[in-house]
Amino acid sequence: MRGGCLRVKEIMNEKHPSIYDDELATKARAIIRDFALRILPVTDGHKKLVGVVSRGNVMVISSSVSPIRVKGIMTNPKYTATIEEDAFLAVKEMIKHDEWNIPIINSHQERIYKGILGLENFIDAIIKTSPEKLSKPVSEIMSRKVITCTPEEEVDNIWRLMQTKSLAGLPVVKKDKLVGIVTQKDLIDSGVLLPTFESKKGRFLASTKVSSVMRTQVVAVEPSIKVIRIAKIMVSKDIGRVPVVDEKGTLVGIVDREDVARLIVK
């Protein structure tokens, strides 16, 4: 920290993998799955940042022998920061663009890829240096209008909902009680192909229920819990969102990394 300013380079992840734009998209999918990544930066042969691949991008690949190259599925990052930028200002921009992870470059002129800044990196730094910023109860920052799904819904419908609403995960409820959670990561890990993508035989695969891919061991908290406790859980367990339940197990809200980061920078 220089002059009281926390720099991006002090908290970013320099070891985050990247991929070249002319490599196979199936390799990008394997890296995202194997390393549990949210985004995979794409560079050219000179390590210049040229795009990013997200979990959503790799879901379009239905075959393990697809000839599609990374450049065919990558998108332009909504926001990038440089290593010398103020981390607080960078996180404010991330929140504005609804981005949990952004590529970090050496300068906006050269755009040489240097690593990734995730909201979890920022939250972890604040836990260690300014824990008092996280002293409020969860009830003050949680979202009360929660989009949910049920175990009997079909995965393709949930995927479309995630895409439409820009959601990375949904709590699964049954009669208002929390029974699980399903995320983009769960869908990729399960190998589920969506009806919009064809199988090798040219037919759409049978519909899959949420119950077959959701996780039932869910970390949940009550509204009175302090934010710092939920922040520590997010960092230590690499969890993006935590459902909030009352004493009866009824879902009353949800808190994600963006909520925690917003509390810190406001």
N, C-alpha and C positions, 0 to 999 in steps of 0.2 A: 504494500500500500504506500503510494507516494503522495506526500502532501495531504494526507487524509483522504485521498481518492483511491477507491478500490478499482484496479485496472482489470480489464477482461483477461489479459494474459496470466494474471495471478490465480484465476479460478477455473479457466477453461480446461477442457480435456484434450491434451495434445496427442493422445494415443488412439483417438477415435479413428476407425478404419475409413478408407475412401476407396474409390474404384475409378478406373479409366473409362472414358465415354465410349470407347470402341470394344469394350469387353461384353460378354454375353449377359443379358438381363437375368438369366437363370442364376448366374453367379451372384448378382446383386441380391436376388431373393434369398439365396443360401446364406449370405453374409448377414443380412438383416435378421433372418431367423436364428442363425447359430449364435450371434452376438446380442440378440434381443435389442436391436437398434430401432429407434424411431425414425431416423433419417440416415441416409448414406450419401455423403458429399461425392460429387463427380468431378474429376479433373481431366485435363488434357495431358499430353506427354510431358509438358513442362510444369506440371503440378498447379496449373492455373485453374481456379474454380470455374466450372462451366455449367453446373446445375446440381440438383439434388434428387435422390430417389427416396420416396416415402413408402411406408407399409402399404398405403393405398395403391401406389403405382405398381408394386410387384404382384398385387392380387389379380392383375390382368393376365398373368402368365399361367396358362393352364397345362403346359406340357414341360416335362423335364428336359426335352430336347429342342425347345423353342429356339429359332434362329435370331430372334429379336435382340438387338444390341441395346446397351444402356441408353445411348443417345435417343433411342426410340421411345423410351418411357419416362425419361427424366423431365423435371420441370425447373423453372427458374426459381431460386429462393426468394421469398417475399422480402426478406431482410437479411443483411449480412453486417457484421461489425468487424472492426480491426482490433489487433492485439492491444493497442494503446488506449482504446476508448474507455470511458468511465463505465464500469459494470452496471451501476444504478441506472444510467441513462440507456444503456443497451437493453436492460431488462424492461424498462418502461416501453421501449419500442417493440420488444418481443410481445408484451401484453397487448399493445395496440394492434399488432398484426396477428394476434392469436397464435403465436408460434412458441412452442415449448423448447425447441432446439434450433439453433442457427449455426451456419458455418462461420468460422472466423478466418479472416484473411490478413495478410501483412499490411496491405494498403488498398485503398479503393482504385488506385491507378494500376498496380501490378496484379492484384487479386490472387496472390499465391496462397493456396490453402494451408492453414496452420493448425486447425483443430475445430472443436465444437464447443459451444457454450449452451449448456442446458439449464433450465430453471432449477434443477436439483443441485447443480454446482453452486449457484448463487445462494440458494436456501441453506445449503450445508455451511457455506462461509459465514452466513449470518448467525446460524446456531452457535458457531464457535466464537464469534467476535461480538455480537450484539443480541444475545438471547432475549433481552427485555423487549425487543420489537415483536416478539411472538407470544406475549403474555395474555392476550385476549382469549376468551372462550371461543370454541369452534362455532357456537351459535351465531356469533357476530359476523362471520365471514362465509358461512355455508350458503349454498344455493338451495332454496326451499322448493322451487319448481323443478322437479327432477324428471327427466325423460327416462322411462323404464321399459322393460320388456318382460315377457313371461317365458317359462321353460318350454311351452308348446309352440311358440312362434317359430317361423322358418328363418334360417340363417340368412338367406338372400334378402329377405325383407329388412332384417336388422342391419345388414351391411348397407343397404340403400339409405336407411335412416341415419346411420353413422356418417355417410357421405354427404347427405343433404344438410344435416345439422352440424357438421364438422365435429363429430364426437369420436373419441378414441375408445370409449368403453361405456357400457350401460349396466346399471344394477338390474338383477333379475328378481322379480317379486312374484309372490303367489298370495292372493288375498291380502295385499298390502304389506306382507311380511317379506323381509329380505331373505332370499334363498340362494343367491349366487351373484356372480358378476361375469360379464362376457366382454372381451376387448378385441381390438384388431389383432393383437399379438396371439390371442387364443385361436383366432380364425386361421392365421398363418401357420401356427404350430400344429394345428389339427390337420392341415392339408386339404381343408374343405375347398372345393371349387364351387363358384357361384353359378346360377343358371344362365348368366349373361356370357359365360365362357364355356366353350364346347370341350367335350372329352375327346380322346383320340379317335373314337368311333364316330364322331360327329353328332353325338346325342348329348343332351343335357343330363347331367347327373341327377339322381333322385334328391329331392329336397331333404335338408338336414335340419333337425330341430335344435333350438338353442340348448336344450337339456343335454345334448350329446357333446357340446364343446365348452359349456360354461364351467367356471370353477365354483365349487360349493364352499371351499375353505376361504372365507372372506374376512379381511381385517375391517372391522367396523367400530365406530366410537359413539359415545353419547354426546349430546350438545354441550354439556358443561366442561368437557375436556379442554385443557389449554392447547392453543394452536401449536406451541413448541413440541408437544408430545406427538401430534399428528405429523409435524414436519420431520421429526426424527424417524418416524416410521417410514415416511415417503422416501427419505434418503437411504436408510439402512436396508430397506427391502425393495428399493427401486419400484415403488408403487406410484402411479400417476394420480389416482383418485381414491378417496376413502368415503364410503357411505356413512351416514349418520343415522342412528336408530334410537328410539326411545326405550324405556325399560321393558316394553313388551315385544321388542324386536321389530316394531313397525318403522318403515323407512320414513324419515322426516326431512332429509336433506342429503347433500353431498358436498365434499370439499376436494378441490383438485390443486395441483401445484400452482396454477395461475392465481387461485384465490389467496394462497399463502404468499406468493411473490408480490401480489398487489397490496397486501397489508404492509409488507416491508417498505415498499417504495412510495406509498401514498403520502 
